[in-house]
Amino acid sequence: MRKFKQLLLLVISITLVSCHTTGSIKQKAWKVQQGMTTEEIGQLLGKPDFRRFDGSLEQWEYQSGGIATSCKFLIIEFRNGKVTSMDSYNEIAKETSVGDLYSSKISLDTVGSIDDNEFEKIYNETKNSVFKDSTLEKAIINKKLSCAQCLKLMSLYTFDRDIQ
């Protein structure tokens, strides 16, 4: 019976601290600045609970809380080793795995746009092409563009109506 109580206490303890990063990520998140390196973030926040990357895009995810029902999440996004964005949010605690976290708040499928060098190549090819529409369509199929990249491509077109 004593072993059962000890096991029960252990299970309850693990459940209460399921989102486990030590320290307050909320306070440390205020120190994160755009342009910081992965080394600086590692020194500030420690090793991430989860890490994702795709090409030059990388995300580090930290979790804290877990007492009662709320976990706090902090996701830092790097491009070429420097912080480009950060997101933090609370979520009701649930049993998670890397697969669940990958698809939860932010995923590389929805965030990662092509890098600047690849975009410049597409932009210049389209700009110098006689048939801009078909060149652009072939160049960007299955690629994601940032808002700034879309605006730059739109500047190649006049959008004037042919008034007769």
N, C-alpha and C positions, 0 to 999 in steps of 0.2 A: 504494500500500500504506500509505503514511504517513497519507493522508486517511482510509482505512478504520479504522486504529488510533485516530485521533482521534475519529472518529464512534462507534466502539465504546466508548471511554472515556466519551464524553458520555452515551451511552445507559445505561451502567452507573451513572454518577453520578446521573442522574435517577431511576433505579430505586431506588437506595439512600436517596434523600431524598424519596420519593413522598409521605409525610405530612410536611409541611414547616414548620409554624409554628416560628418561632425562639424560643429560650428554653424554659425548663421550665414547661409549663402545670401540671404537677403541683404545683410549689411555689407558683405564683401562684393556683391554685385554692383553696388554704387561706385566701387573703385575701378571697375572695368571700363576701359576707354577704347574707342575706335583706334585702330592702328597698333595696339599692343601686340606683342609676339606670343607665340604658344609658350615660350619659356616663361615670360612674365605672368601669364595666366596660370601656368603650372605652379609657380611660386606663390601666387596669391590664393588660389583655390585648391591646389593639390591635384592629384590624379583624378580625372573625370570618372563618373560611374559608368558611362557609356560613351563610345567614340564611333563616329561614322565618317567616311570620306569617299569622295568621288572626284578623281582628277585633282585639280587645285583647290577644290572645295572640301572643307573639313568641319565637322560639328562635334563639340564636346557637350555632354549632358551631365548635369549635377542634380542630385535629388537630396532633399532633407525633409525632416518632419516625420510623419507616420504615427505620432501619438494621436490617438482618437481616430479621425478619418481623413485628415487632409495631408497631402504631400505637396511640397513646393519643388518646382522644377526650374532650372536655369539652363538655357541652351545658348552656347556661344558658337558663332560661326566664323571660321577663318577662311580667307582666300590667300593663297601663297604665303601661309604662315603668319598672317596678320588679321586681327579682329576686324570684321566688316559689319557684323550685327550681333545682337543679343536679344533673347526673349526670356521672360520669366512669367510663370503662371502657377496657380494652385489647381490641384485636381484631387478629387476624392480618391483615396487610396484604393488600389485594386491589386490583385496578383498580377505582376507584370513579367515580361521577358523582353529580351532585346527586340524580338519581332513585334511585340505590342508597342514598345516605345518608338520603334522606327516609324510606325504609321500613325502615332498619336498626334502631337501638335504640329511639328514641322518635319518634313521629310526632304531628302535631297531631290526627289522627283518633282517637288513643287517649287523649290527654291533655286536650285543650281542653274544659273545661266552660263552661256559659253564665255570663255575668257576673252579679254580685250584683243589679244593677238589674232585669235580665230575670227572674232567679229570684224576687225579691220580688214582682214583678207576678204571676207564676204562683202563688206561694204564697198571696197575698191573694185572688186569684180563686177558688182551690180552697177556701180557708178559708171564704169567704163564700157558697159554692155549696151548694145543697141536695143535688145529686147530685155529690158529690166525685169518685167514681170516673171518671165520664165526662168531667167537666171536666178532671181531671188527665191523663187519657189523651190528650185532644185537645191539651192545652197542651204536653206534653213529647214528643210524637211527633217523632222524628228530632233530639232534643236530648240532650246529654250532661250529666249532673249529677255534681257532686263528692260525696264521701262525706258531708260536712257538710250539703249541700243535701238529699240523700236522707233523712238523719236528721231534718231539720227537717220535711220533708213527711210522714214516718212519724208524727211527733208529732200530726198531725191525725186519726189513726185510733186507735181504742181497742183493737182486736185482742182484745176480750173474746169468749169463746165463749158462744153461747146455750145454756145448760144448762136442760134441761127436766125 
